[in-house]
Amino acid sequence: MFIPHLTQAIHANSLAKMRVGAWDHSLISYRKELCVEKIWLKSYPQGVPAEINPDVYQSIPEFFETSCKMYGNDPAFYNLGQTLTYSQIEQYTRDFAAYLQQELKLKKGERVAIMLPNTLQYPIAMYGALRAGLIVVNVNPLYTADELVHQLNDAGASTLVVIANFAATVQAALPEIPALKNVIITNMGDMLKPLKGVIVDFVLKYVYKKIPSWSIPGAIAFKETLSKGRKHMFQPVPLVNQDIAFLQYTGGTTGIAKGAILTHRNLLANIEQAHAWFSTLLVKEKESVVTALPLYHIFSLTANCLYFAKIGGLNILITNPRDIPGMIKELAKFQFTAITGVNTLFNALMKNPGFASLDFSRMHLALGGGMAVQRIVAEKWQGITKAPLLEAYGLTETSPCVTINPANLTGFNGTIGLPVSSTDVCILDAEYRELPIGQAGELAVKGPQVMKGYWNKPEETAKAFTPDGWLLTGDIATIDEQGFLRLLERKKDMILVSGFNVYPNEIEDVLARLKGVHEVAVVAVPDESSGEVPKAFIVKDDPQLTDEDVVKYARAHLTPYKIPKYIEFVKDLPKTNVGKILRRALRDASGA
């Protein structure tokens, strides 16, 4: 738990006890009084409502089918030269759902795992499983066999859809996943035009050697599910909005991954919140969003795959965003209007000389989340594209969006924005008391997008919430008089230097401005005299950059105790598949 002042350290043991039962009920009424005034509402742009209706639809299938009827002939998803309309996606998802029902005999509430990159198969499998009344378990395709065993056993998945590139991982894991009865294998080219699909699969297997040999008895071909499913009658499944839609597993960077229980209402609420926020900016049937973050990640799942169906938009699916030249080549085919991403993706795009030559004439929304957006990156982005890079904040546990900067923002402001409609926030101290404006504490959240809890983990669920229902985010933040929130750090990443709180994000933001720095990450390392000190890991653009250059620059821009005591130049920084820097891996490498 975050300790705002060193003197509060004595409360740590009592806090742990409070989380498992003991609770001062006077704090509930205390916070109710303080949280009545939603100071952020006065900063809402004109037309953004204070509240949304999370019950417009009873289920994601109802929402999806409505959009497909409304936007039938409009393009819905593009990938590798192939575009599917809303009508086509509706038919394919109906076929896939019918196969799951009639051939595999799956019943409402069974779990279907999807282990796919950004291909046309992902929305077909995802929407199809939901239409069949099933619960979707998103899986990172880069998981090892051990990680796959943990997640699928924890979720109790009976069916898995996986791209052939990673079928060998599934083969290795299968003996330890007794509940997994059905494995559906798809090739990268399955949904492309026939000739191109054959070429893509041949090149991947025999030229780039990206498809290791595999053998899974009884494996089902994805194309077969569609052809057989089309011959069956699809039976709509009665769903209510409190039914579970996704078991969305946290990244596992802080320990063993947990499955956040997200209901249909959670996701539908976040879609409505996004629509309330951007309805004056985005136009129905006119938008095309660059979807480079993987769809199995909650940010891209909700902000791109789900929300853009609300407005009849096109998702431009980028299968391999690490191939920056290839991504830029794809983007050159479009006058895209929106893009979502993380700081490292935006930075990598701008480092490529081809990026500035893209057509940004129609782009009016760039949304950054998943990790802190650095000022230097946001300012360079706006300089090139002429569109501000809006920072947002969310969690897997909140479907994900909690705050977004206003759509009418003219430039980077260093905040994570305002709470979206129907969302309450407060800043709490170590004893769950609300802190005054401007004081740092743990950000807590309430709203219709907040998860029900963690799958099969009642103790972890209890730790995640205060007894009066506030989700504890684990993030240190402040709120100002206008209601804007500033994210300082994850609790676990804060550095305590001789009793002073030091936030790695702040140091990283400063050092990223130094010419010659490509990327930077800062972590805490032990120190005999100060307890902890900052250490900076830097990827260089300029081979002439030295430790002395970095320290000199830091001295000019940072308080002395914030200056990194250690600097290590590295070839690259460890990242999640989404591009978020793994500070834990850096701490482990430093023996911290």
KEROTOR-836497 format. One record per residue (C-alpha): residue number from 1; chain; x, y, z. Coordinates in nm, 3 decimals. Layout:
<atoms>
[NUM A [X Y Z]]
...
</atoms>
This chain:
<atoms>
[1 A [0.000 0.000 0.000]]
[2 A [0.129 0.350 -0.074]]
[3 A [0.277 0.535 0.224]]
[4 A [0.252 0.911 0.155]]
[5 A [0.492 1.004 0.434]]
[6 A [0.773 0.810 0.590]]
[7 A [0.616 0.846 0.934]]
[8 A [0.319 0.640 0.816]]
[9 A [0.529 0.326 0.778]]
[10 A [0.411 0.209 1.121]]
[11 A [0.062 0.161 0.976]]
[12 A [0.170 -0.105 0.725]]
[13 A [0.100 -0.406 0.949]]
[14 A [-0.236 -0.279 1.064]]
[15 A [-0.330 -0.208 0.701]]
[16 A [-0.282 -0.572 0.605]]
[17 A [-0.521 -0.672 0.882]]
[18 A [-0.777 -0.413 0.768]]
[19 A [-0.783 -0.570 0.424]]
[20 A [-0.895 -0.907 0.553]]
[21 A [-1.171 -0.798 0.780]]
[22 A [-1.112 -0.516 1.029]]
[23 A [-1.270 -0.192 0.911]]
[24 A [-1.356 0.140 1.064]]
[25 A [-1.709 0.195 0.935]]
[26 A [-1.691 0.565 1.015]]
[27 A [-1.459 0.596 0.716]]
[28 A [-1.742 0.495 0.484]]
[29 A [-1.962 0.790 0.573]]
[30 A [-1.651 1.010 0.581]]
[31 A [-1.568 0.925 0.221]]
[32 A [-1.930 0.946 0.107]]
[33 A [-1.933 1.307 0.220]]
[34 A [-1.606 1.392 0.044]]
[35 A [-1.689 1.214 -0.283]]
[36 A [-2.025 1.382 -0.338]]
[37 A [-1.864 1.670 -0.529]]
[38 A [-1.731 1.546 -0.860]]
[39 A [-1.491 1.831 -0.924]]
[40 A [-1.393 1.695 -1.265]]
[41 A [-1.738 1.754 -1.414]]
[42 A [-1.672 2.127 -1.445]]
[43 A [-1.385 2.047 -1.683]]
[44 A [-1.590 1.825 -1.915]]
[45 A [-1.609 1.951 -2.274]]
[46 A [-1.949 2.069 -2.390]]
[47 A [-2.172 1.778 -2.486]]
[48 A [-2.006 1.517 -2.263]]
[49 A [-2.267 1.388 -2.013]]
[50 A [-2.197 1.329 -1.645]]
[51 A [-2.360 0.985 -1.665]]
[52 A [-2.409 0.715 -1.927]]
[53 A [-2.666 0.438 -1.948]]
[54 A [-2.478 0.108 -1.913]]
[55 A [-2.795 -0.090 -1.985]]
[56 A [-2.864 0.013 -2.345]]
[57 A [-2.793 -0.349 -2.440]]
[58 A [-2.818 -0.669 -2.240]]
[59 A [-2.519 -0.834 -2.405]]
[60 A [-2.228 -0.780 -2.641]]
[61 A [-2.393 -1.006 -2.904]]
[62 A [-2.704 -0.783 -2.898]]
[63 A [-2.480 -0.476 -2.939]]
[64 A [-2.275 -0.641 -3.216]]
[65 A [-2.576 -0.767 -3.412]]
[66 A [-2.734 -0.419 -3.396]]
[67 A [-2.418 -0.264 -3.541]]
[68 A [-2.398 -0.526 -3.816]]
[69 A [-2.756 -0.451 -3.923]]
[70 A [-2.692 -0.077 -3.912]]
[71 A [-2.359 -0.075 -4.100]]
[72 A [-2.394 -0.392 -4.311]]
[73 A [-2.201 -0.291 -4.624]]
[74 A [-1.944 -0.075 -4.447]]
[75 A [-1.590 -0.212 -4.399]]
[76 A [-1.536 -0.352 -4.050]]
[77 A [-1.190 -0.516 -4.043]]
[78 A [-0.888 -0.501 -4.274]]
[79 A [-0.579 -0.722 -4.260]]
[80 A [-0.304 -0.796 -4.512]]
[81 A [-0.498 -0.673 -4.812]]
[82 A [-0.835 -0.830 -4.721]]
[83 A [-1.136 -0.634 -4.597]]
[84 A [-1.451 -0.779 -4.439]]
[85 A [-1.774 -0.581 -4.412]]
[86 A [-2.002 -0.585 -4.111]]
[87 A [-2.239 -0.818 -4.297]]
[88 A [-1.957 -1.060 -4.374]]
[89 A [-1.831 -1.055 -4.015]]
[90 A [-2.186 -1.117 -3.892]]
[91 A [-2.216 -1.423 -4.117]]
[92 A [-1.877 -1.565 -4.020]]
[93 A [-1.944 -1.517 -3.649]]
[94 A [-2.283 -1.685 -3.689]]
[95 A [-2.116 -1.980 -3.862]]
[96 A [-1.849 -2.011 -3.594]]
[97 A [-2.106 -1.986 -3.314]]
[98 A [-2.321 -2.255 -3.476]]
[99 A [-2.021 -2.487 -3.503]]
[100 A [-1.938 -2.443 -3.135]]
[101 A [-2.299 -2.515 -3.042]]
[102 A [-2.390 -2.794 -3.279]]
[103 A [-2.062 -2.975 -3.349]]
[104 A [-1.868 -2.925 -3.025]]
[105 A [-2.184 -2.915 -2.808]]
[106 A [-2.050 -2.627 -2.596]]
[107 A [-2.294 -2.490 -2.340]]
[108 A [-2.349 -2.140 -2.208]]
[109 A [-2.073 -2.035 -1.971]]
[110 A [-1.803 -2.270 -2.099]]
[111 A [-1.467 -2.104 -2.157]]
[112 A [-1.314 -2.066 -2.502]]
[113 A [-0.952 -1.949 -2.515]]
[114 A [-0.835 -1.741 -2.811]]
[115 A [-0.460 -1.740 -2.881]]
[116 A [-0.437 -1.520 -3.191]]
[117 A [-0.249 -1.214 -3.312]]
[118 A [-0.430 -0.935 -3.497]]
[119 A [-0.583 -1.125 -3.786]]
[120 A [-0.936 -1.142 -3.927]]
[121 A [-0.982 -1.467 -3.739]]
[122 A [-0.972 -1.286 -3.404]]
[123 A [-1.301 -1.089 -3.431]]
[124 A [-1.470 -1.391 -3.588]]
[125 A [-1.368 -1.620 -3.302]]
[126 A [-1.429 -1.362 -3.030]]
[127 A [-1.773 -1.241 -3.141]]
[128 A [-1.869 -1.595 -3.245]]
[129 A [-1.788 -1.740 -2.902]]
[130 A [-1.983 -1.463 -2.728]]
[131 A [-2.281 -1.518 -2.957]]
[132 A [-2.276 -1.885 -2.855]]
[133 A [-2.310 -1.774 -2.490]]
[134 A [-1.951 -1.867 -2.406]]
[135 A [-1.686 -1.688 -2.199]]
[136 A [-1.380 -1.568 -2.389]]
[137 A [-1.034 -1.617 -2.239]]
[138 A [-0.778 -1.407 -2.427]]
[139 A [-0.431 -1.562 -2.443]]
[140 A [-0.101 -1.403 -2.543]]
[141 A [0.030 -1.607 -2.841]]
[142 A [0.386 -1.562 -2.715]]
[143 A [0.318 -1.749 -2.392]]
[144 A [0.545 -2.037 -2.304]]
[145 A [0.396 -2.382 -2.247]]
[146 A [0.414 -2.329 -1.869]]
[147 A [0.229 -1.998 -1.889]]
[148 A [-0.033 -2.152 -2.116]]
[149 A [-0.083 -2.444 -1.875]]
[150 A [-0.139 -2.205 -1.584]]
[151 A [-0.391 -1.983 -1.763]]
[152 A [-0.600 -2.251 -1.932]]
[153 A [-0.614 -2.465 -1.618]]
[154 A [-0.707 -2.165 -1.407]]
[155 A [-0.982 -2.067 -1.651]]
[156 A [-1.099 -2.425 -1.706]]
[157 A [-1.103 -2.371 -2.083]]
[158 A [-1.249 -2.656 -2.285]]
[159 A [-1.169 -2.512 -2.629]]
[160 A [-0.873 -2.323 -2.773]]
[161 A [-0.839 -2.132 -3.100]]
[162 A [-0.472 -2.086 -3.191]]
[163 A [-0.267 -1.966 -3.487]]
[164 A [-0.052 -2.242 -3.641]]
[165 A [0.266 -2.047 -3.564]]
[166 A [0.219 -2.135 -3.196]]
[167 A [0.060 -2.479 -3.225]]
[168 A [0.387 -2.639 -3.111]]
[169 A [0.352 -2.456 -2.778]]
[170 A [0.002 -2.596 -2.741]]
[171 A [0.130 -2.944 -2.822]]
[172 A [0.387 -2.916 -2.543]]
[173 A [0.127 -2.791 -2.294]]
[174 A [-0.159 -3.029 -2.378]]
[175 A [-0.064 -3.319 -2.146]]
[176 A [-0.098 -3.086 -1.847]]
[177 A [-0.434 -2.931 -1.947]]
[178 A [-0.686 -3.211 -1.887]]
[179 A [-0.998 -2.996 -1.938]]
[180 A [-0.893 -2.884 -2.288]]
[181 A [-1.089 -3.106 -2.528]]
[182 A [-1.094 -2.908 -2.854]]
[183 A [-0.805 -2.736 -3.034]]
[184 A [-0.893 -2.528 -3.339]]
[185 A [-0.594 -2.438 -3.558]]
[186 A [-0.593 -2.150 -3.805]]
[187 A [-0.329 -2.048 -4.057]]
[188 A [-0.237 -1.684 -4.108]]
[189 A [-0.379 -1.688 -4.460]]
[190 A [-0.712 -1.857 -4.382]]
[191 A [-0.928 -1.546 -4.422]]
[192 A [-0.729 -1.386 -4.706]]
[193 A [-0.802 -1.419 -5.076]]
[194 A [-0.720 -1.779 -5.179]]
[195 A [-0.400 -1.718 -5.376]]
[196 A [-0.261 -1.464 -5.130]]
[197 A [-0.348 -1.689 -4.837]]
[198 A [-0.152 -1.978 -4.989]]
[199 A [0.148 -1.754 -5.057]]
[200 A [0.144 -1.605 -4.705]]
[201 A [0.132 -1.948 -4.541]]
[202 A [0.404 -2.087 -4.768]]
[203 A [0.639 -1.796 -4.701]]
[204 A [0.582 -1.812 -4.324]]
[205 A [0.646 -2.187 -4.309]]
[206 A [0.923 -2.244 -4.560]]
[207 A [1.097 -1.908 -4.610]]
[208 A [1.081 -1.740 -4.270]]
[209 A [1.053 -2.069 -4.076]]
[210 A [0.789 -1.915 -3.847]]
[211 A [0.573 -2.226 -3.812]]
[212 A [0.747 -2.503 -3.615]]
[213 A [0.628 -2.858 -3.680]]
[214 A [0.342 -2.972 -3.458]]
[215 A [0.121 -3.274 -3.405]]
[216 A [-0.210 -3.246 -3.220]]
[217 A [-0.440 -3.548 -3.271]]
[218 A [-0.796 -3.437 -3.341]]
[219 A [-0.703 -3.076 -3.416]]
[220 A [-0.979 -2.892 -3.601]]
[221 A [-0.913 -2.661 -3.898]]
[222 A [-1.058 -2.312 -3.850]]
[223 A [-1.188 -2.299 -4.208]]
[224 A [-1.370 -2.627 -4.139]]
[225 A [-1.555 -2.470 -3.843]]
[226 A [-1.694 -2.203 -4.075]]
[227 A [-1.795 -2.437 -4.355]]
[228 A [-1.959 -2.688 -4.121]]
[229 A [-2.113 -2.419 -3.904]]
[230 A [-2.286 -2.264 -4.204]]
[231 A [-2.482 -2.586 -4.250]]
[232 A [-2.623 -2.567 -3.897]]
[233 A [-2.894 -2.350 -3.746]]
[234 A [-2.752 -2.098 -3.502]]
[235 A [-2.946 -2.086 -3.174]]
[236 A [-2.931 -1.743 -3.002]]
[237 A [-2.845 -1.780 -2.633]]
[238 A [-3.038 -1.578 -2.373]]
[239 A [-2.788 -1.350 -2.197]]
[240 A [-2.821 -1.082 -1.931]]
[241 A [-2.569 -0.808 -1.876]]
[242 A [-2.440 -0.959 -1.551]]
[243 A [-2.329 -1.273 -1.734]]
[244 A [-1.953 -1.309 -1.771]]
[245 A [-1.816 -1.211 -2.113]]
[246 A [-1.439 -1.233 -2.060]]
[247 A [-1.184 -1.374 -1.821]]
[248 A [-0.921 -1.115 -1.898]]
[249 A [-0.591 -1.214 -1.745]]
[250 A [-0.357 -0.953 -1.608]]
[251 A [-0.014 -0.942 -1.765]]
[252 A [0.152 -1.129 -1.483]]
[253 A [0.437 -0.877 -1.453]]
[254 A [0.372 -0.850 -1.079]]
[255 A [0.336 -1.221 -1.018]]
[256 A [0.111 -1.505 -1.137]]
[257 A [-0.156 -1.379 -1.375]]
[258 A [-0.512 -1.348 -1.242]]
[259 A [-0.832 -1.359 -1.445]]
[260 A [-1.038 -1.042 -1.411]]
[261 A [-1.408 -1.128 -1.437]]
[262 A [-1.556 -0.883 -1.688]]
[263 A [-1.929 -0.899 -1.748]]
[264 A [-2.115 -0.797 -2.060]]
[265 A [-2.228 -0.488 -1.867]]
[266 A [-1.869 -0.396 -1.777]]
[267 A [-1.763 -0.388 -2.142]]
[268 A [-2.085 -0.230 -2.268]]
[269 A [-2.051 0.045 -2.007]]
[270 A [-1.697 0.124 -2.122]]
[271 A [-1.814 0.136 -2.484]]
[272 A [-2.085 0.387 -2.386]]
[273 A [-1.831 0.587 -2.184]]
[274 A [-1.597 0.606 -2.481]]
[275 A [-1.885 0.707 -2.706]]
[276 A [-1.993 0.982 -2.466]]
[277 A [-1.635 1.111 -2.464]]
[278 A [-1.568 1.106 -2.838]]
[279 A [-1.913 1.140 -3.001]]
[280 A [-1.847 1.506 -3.090]]
[281 A [-1.513 1.412 -3.252]]
[282 A [-1.580 1.083 -3.432]]
[283 A [-1.838 1.047 -3.708]]
[284 A [-2.040 0.733 -3.771]]
[285 A [-1.932 0.529 -4.075]]
[286 A [-1.641 0.767 -4.142]]
[287 A [-1.368 0.646 -3.908]]
[288 A [-1.075 0.409 -3.957]]
[289 A [-0.857 0.321 -3.659]]
[290 A [-0.506 0.177 -3.667]]
[291 A [-0.517 -0.134 -3.448]]
[292 A [-0.154 -0.219 -3.377]]
[293 A [-0.184 -0.321 -3.014]]
[294 A [-0.287 -0.688 -2.991]]
[295 A [-0.661 -0.747 -2.968]]
[296 A [-0.612 -0.991 -2.683]]
[297 A [-0.505 -0.688 -2.474]]
[298 A [-0.790 -0.509 -2.299]]
[299 A [-0.696 -0.162 -2.435]]
[300 A [-0.718 -0.265 -2.800]]
[301 A [-1.009 -0.503 -2.738]]
[302 A [-1.238 -0.234 -2.600]]
[303 A [-1.109 0.088 -2.758]]
[304 A [-1.073 -0.055 -3.108]]
[305 A [-1.249 -0.388 -3.167]]
[306 A [-1.561 -0.314 -2.961]]
[307 A [-1.599 0.064 -2.958]]
[308 A [-1.545 0.120 -3.331]]
[309 A [-1.827 -0.127 -3.400]]
[310 A [-2.049 0.121 -3.214]]
[311 A [-1.983 0.385 -3.480]]
[312 A [-1.942 0.161 -3.783]]
[313 A [-1.569 0.221 -3.806]]
[314 A [-1.296 0.021 -3.977]]
[315 A [-1.024 -0.158 -3.776]]
[316 A [-0.696 -0.167 -3.969]]
[317 A [-0.539 -0.474 -3.810]]
[318 A [-0.159 -0.471 -3.786]]
[319 A [-0.042 -0.827 -3.726]]
[320 A [0.319 -0.748 -3.635]]
[321 A [0.364 -0.395 -3.496]]
[322 A [0.728 -0.469 -3.417]]
[323 A [0.792 -0.461 -3.791]]
[324 A [0.779 -0.081 -3.807]]
[325 A [0.870 -0.053 -4.179]]
[326 A [0.602 -0.311 -4.263]]
[327 A [0.346 -0.129 -4.049]]
[328 A [0.423 0.205 -4.217]]
[329 A [0.387 0.038 -4.557]]
[330 A [0.038 -0.080 -4.457]]
[331 A [-0.061 0.261 -4.317]]
[332 A [0.041 0.428 -4.643]]
[333 A [-0.264 0.261 -4.802]]
[334 A [-0.507 0.456 -4.582]]
[335 A [-0.613 0.802 -4.478]]
[336 A [-0.666 0.670 -4.126]]
[337 A [-0.852 0.888 -3.877]]
[338 A [-0.749 0.740 -3.542]]
[339 A [-0.475 0.538 -3.377]]
[340 A [-0.428 0.386 -3.033]]
[341 A [-0.098 0.275 -2.886]]
[342 A [0.160 0.287 -2.612]]
[343 A [0.443 0.535 -2.571]]
[344 A [0.705 0.295 -2.709]]
[345 A [0.502 0.234 -3.027]]
[346 A [0.456 0.604 -3.097]]
[347 A [0.826 0.662 -3.032]]
[348 A [0.931 0.375 -3.261]]
[349 A [0.707 0.499 -3.543]]
[350 A [0.855 0.848 -3.531]]
[351 A [1.211 0.712 -3.533]]
[352 A [1.142 0.566 -3.879]]
[353 A [1.200 0.821 -4.156]]
[354 A [0.902 0.690 -4.353]]
[355 A [0.650 0.780 -4.086]]
[356 A [0.651 1.156 -4.150]]
[357 A [0.554 1.098 -4.514]]
[358 A [0.222 0.931 -4.423]]
[359 A [-0.107 1.110 -4.489]]
[360 A [-0.231 1.256 -4.160]]
[361 A [-0.484 1.491 -4.317]]
[362 A [-0.786 1.307 -4.173]]
[363 A [-0.636 1.189 -3.844]]
[364 A [-0.801 1.355 -3.545]]
[365 A [-0.758 1.106 -3.262]]
[366 A [-0.438 0.961 -3.120]]
[367 A [-0.488 0.786 -2.788]]
[368 A [-0.203 0.667 -2.568]]
[369 A [-0.238 0.430 -2.273]]
[370 A [-0.092 0.117 -2.118]]
[371 A [0.207 0.311 -1.985]]
[372 A [0.298 0.676 -1.927]]
[373 A [0.313 0.897 -2.236]]
[374 A [0.634 1.100 -2.226]]
[375 A [0.619 1.470 -2.299]]
[376 A [0.894 1.458 -2.562]]
[377 A [0.710 1.181 -2.748]]
[378 A [0.375 1.364 -2.733]]
[379 A [0.526 1.690 -2.853]]
[380 A [0.714 1.528 -3.141]]
[381 A [0.397 1.337 -3.236]]
[382 A [0.191 1.654 -3.254]]
[383 A [0.467 1.827 -3.449]]
[384 A [0.461 1.558 -3.717]]
[385 A [0.092 1.467 -3.732]]
[386 A [-0.061 1.800 -3.616]]
[387 A [-0.290 1.599 -3.386]]
[388 A [-0.244 1.597 -3.007]]
[389 A [-0.156 1.267 -2.843]]
[390 A [-0.422 1.222 -2.573]]
[391 A [-0.315 1.024 -2.270]]
[392 A [-0.568 0.789 -2.113]]
[393 A [-0.553 0.559 -1.813]]
[394 A [-0.710 0.228 -1.735]]
[395 A [-0.669 -0.122 -1.599]]
[396 A [-0.761 -0.473 -1.703]]
[397 A [-0.989 -0.464 -1.398]]
[398 A [-1.179 -0.161 -1.533]]
[399 A [-1.252 -0.286 -1.887]]
[400 A [-1.015 -0.076 -1.916]]
[401 A [-1.087 0.297 -1.928]]
[402 A [-1.096 0.512 -1.612]]
[403 A [-0.975 0.852 -1.733]]
[404 A [-0.913 1.024 -2.068]]
[405 A [-0.792 1.370 -2.157]]
[406 A [-1.060 1.586 -2.320]]
[407 A [-1.098 1.544 -2.695]]
[408 A [-1.068 1.921 -2.739]]
[409 A [-0.723 1.931 -2.577]]
[410 A [-0.483 2.135 -2.789]]
[411 A [-0.158 1.997 -2.651]]
[412 A [0.006 1.761 -2.404]]
[413 A [-0.069 1.852 -2.041]]
[414 A [0.115 1.579 -1.851]]
[415 A [-0.201 1.434 -1.694]]
[416 A [-0.401 1.118 -1.751]]
[417 A [-0.713 1.329 -1.795]]
[418 A [-1.053 1.334 -1.627]]
[419 A [-1.267 1.046 -1.500]]
[420 A [-1.501 0.938 -1.779]]
[421 A [-1.879 0.959 -1.740]]
[422 A [-2.035 0.755 -1.454]]
[423 A [-1.693 0.708 -1.295]]
[424 A [-1.593 0.813 -0.943]]
[425 A [-1.235 0.841 -0.823]]
[426 A [-1.066 0.934 -0.498]]
[427 A [-0.710 0.946 -0.364]]
[428 A [-0.660 0.739 -0.047]]
[429 A [-0.394 0.719 0.220]]
[430 A [-0.267 0.400 0.382]]
[431 A [-0.578 0.378 0.602]]
[432 A [-0.826 0.433 0.317]]
[433 A [-0.892 0.797 0.413]]
[434 A [-0.939 1.039 0.128]]
[435 A [-0.653 1.283 0.080]]
[436 A [-0.693 1.648 -0.010]]
[437 A [-0.643 1.798 -0.356]]
[438 A [-0.281 1.788 -0.466]]
[439 A [-0.163 1.522 -0.220]]
[440 A [-0.032 1.189 -0.353]]
[441 A [-0.201 0.865 -0.258]]
[442 A [-0.348 0.548 -0.406]]
[443 A [-0.604 0.601 -0.679]]
[444 A [-0.934 0.422 -0.610]]
[445 A [-1.218 0.379 -0.862]]
[446 A [-1.590 0.308 -0.876]]
[447 A [-1.803 0.271 -1.187]]
[448 A [-2.006 0.030 -1.402]]
[449 A [-1.689 -0.076 -1.586]]
[450 A [-1.522 -0.219 -1.273]]
[451 A [-1.481 -0.598 -1.270]]
[452 A [-1.676 -0.834 -1.045]]
[453 A [-1.353 -0.978 -0.906]]
[454 A [-1.082 -1.231 -0.986]]
[455 A [-1.174 -1.577 -1.116]]
[456 A [-1.155 -1.838 -0.837]]
[457 A [-0.955 -1.603 -0.616]]
[458 A [-1.179 -1.463 -0.338]]
[459 A [-0.883 -1.357 -0.122]]
[460 A [-0.723 -1.163 -0.408]]
[461 A [-1.062 -1.007 -0.483]]
[462 A [-1.098 -0.896 -0.121]]
[463 A [-0.755 -0.734 -0.133]]
[464 A [-0.844 -0.546 -0.451]]
[465 A [-1.142 -0.361 -0.300]]
[466 A [-1.206 -0.151 0.007]]
[467 A [-1.495 -0.285 0.217]]
[468 A [-1.719 -0.010 0.076]]
[469 A [-1.650 -0.115 -0.283]]
[470 A [-1.368 0.102 -0.415]]
[471 A [-1.125 -0.073 -0.649]]
[472 A [-0.768 -0.013 -0.535]]
[473 A [-0.563 0.045 -0.850]]
[474 A [-0.216 0.015 -0.697]]
[475 A [-0.123 0.341 -0.870]]
[476 A [-0.002 0.659 -0.700]]
[477 A [-0.174 0.971 -0.827]]
[478 A [-0.281 1.325 -0.744]]
[479 A [-0.590 1.520 -0.845]]
[480 A [-0.597 1.896 -0.901]]
[481 A [-0.873 2.152 -0.850]]
[482 A [-0.999 2.105 -1.204]]
[483 A [-1.034 1.729 -1.160]]
[484 A [-0.735 1.630 -1.374]]
[485 A [-0.542 1.332 -1.247]]
[486 A [-0.166 1.300 -1.263]]
[487 A [-0.025 0.949 -1.243]]
[488 A [0.300 0.939 -1.050]]
[489 A [0.390 0.572 -1.033]]
[490 A [0.291 0.217 -0.961]]
[491 A [0.327 0.154 -0.589]]
[492 A [0.581 -0.119 -0.645]]
[493 A [0.795 0.104 -0.870]]
[494 A [0.826 0.402 -0.637]]
[495 A [1.181 0.467 -0.514]]
[496 A [1.233 0.574 -0.152]]
[497 A [1.556 0.778 -0.135]]
[498 A [1.643 0.871 0.224]]
[499 A [1.273 0.900 0.301]]
[500 A [1.186 1.099 -0.013]]
[501 A [0.945 0.957 -0.269]]
[502 A [1.099 0.946 -0.616]]
[503 A [0.887 0.854 -0.917]]
[504 A [1.063 0.678 -1.208]]
[505 A [0.817 0.825 -1.460]]
[506 A [0.939 1.175 -1.376]]
[507 A [1.307 1.084 -1.425]]
[508 A [1.231 0.894 -1.745]]
[509 A [1.036 1.187 -1.884]]
[510 A [1.336 1.418 -1.825]]
[511 A [1.605 1.186 -1.960]]
[512 A [1.398 1.103 -2.269]]
[513 A [1.443 1.466 -2.378]]
[514 A [1.822 1.433 -2.388]]
[515 A [1.950 1.417 -2.744]]
[516 A [2.090 1.075 -2.814]]
[517 A [1.852 0.887 -2.584]]
[518 A [1.628 0.646 -2.773]]
[519 A [1.453 0.486 -2.474]]
[520 A [1.498 0.496 -2.099]]
[521 A [1.369 0.309 -1.795]]
[522 A [1.444 0.386 -1.429]]
[523 A [1.424 0.143 -1.136]]
[524 A [1.519 0.133 -0.769]]
[525 A [1.837 -0.042 -0.659]]
[526 A [1.958 -0.093 -0.299]]
[527 A [2.198 0.158 -0.148]]
[528 A [2.370 0.141 0.191]]
[529 A [2.342 0.511 0.271]]
[530 A [2.009 0.605 0.109]]
[531 A [1.819 0.279 0.127]]
[532 A [1.735 0.299 -0.243]]
[533 A [1.862 0.506 -0.536]]
[534 A [1.754 0.541 -0.900]]
[535 A [1.928 0.347 -1.174]]
[536 A [1.871 0.439 -1.539]]
[537 A [1.882 0.188 -1.824]]
[538 A [1.929 0.372 -2.154]]
[539 A [1.909 0.265 -2.517]]
[540 A [2.122 0.508 -2.720]]
[541 A [2.050 0.672 -3.053]]
[542 A [2.391 0.838 -3.046]]
[543 A [2.688 0.604 -2.979]]
[544 A [2.886 0.903 -2.846]]
[545 A [2.648 0.956 -2.553]]
[546 A [2.825 0.900 -2.218]]
[547 A [2.739 0.858 -1.851]]
[548 A [2.874 1.207 -1.790]]
[549 A [2.639 1.355 -2.052]]
[550 A [2.341 1.192 -1.884]]
[551 A [2.439 1.303 -1.533]]
[552 A [2.510 1.658 -1.648]]
[553 A [2.168 1.681 -1.811]]
[554 A [1.996 1.527 -1.509]]
[555 A [2.163 1.779 -1.274]]
[556 A [2.022 2.064 -1.479]]
[557 A [1.666 1.932 -1.464]]
[558 A [1.625 1.724 -1.147]]
[559 A [1.652 1.766 -0.771]]
[560 A [1.983 1.605 -0.657]]
[561 A [1.824 1.302 -0.488]]
[562 A [1.636 1.220 -0.811]]
[563 A [1.953 1.201 -1.024]]
[564 A [2.030 0.839 -1.119]]
[565 A [2.328 0.713 -0.920]]
[566 A [2.384 0.435 -1.172]]
[567 A [2.355 0.445 -1.550]]
[568 A [2.369 0.140 -1.773]]
[569 A [2.358 0.153 -2.152]]
[570 A [2.173 -0.144 -2.301]]
[571 A [2.092 -0.270 -2.647]]
[572 A [1.719 -0.281 -2.575]]
[573 A [1.469 -0.276 -2.290]]
[574 A [1.257 -0.576 -2.189]]
[575 A [0.894 -0.524 -2.288]]
[576 A [0.560 -0.700 -2.285]]
[577 A [0.415 -0.794 -2.621]]
[578 A [0.212 -0.474 -2.600]]
[579 A [0.532 -0.270 -2.572]]
[580 A [0.512 -0.182 -2.204]]
[581 A [0.855 -0.171 -2.039]]
[582 A [0.908 -0.443 -1.778]]
[583 A [1.070 -0.264 -1.487]]
[584 A [1.058 -0.580 -1.278]]
[585 A [1.290 -0.756 -1.523]]
[586 A [1.534 -0.467 -1.496]]
[587 A [1.521 -0.475 -1.116]]
[588 A [1.585 -0.849 -1.121]]
[589 A [1.881 -0.799 -1.354]]
[590 A [2.024 -0.545 -1.110]]
[591 A [1.977 -0.774 -0.812]]
[592 A [1.726 -0.533 -0.657]]
</atoms>
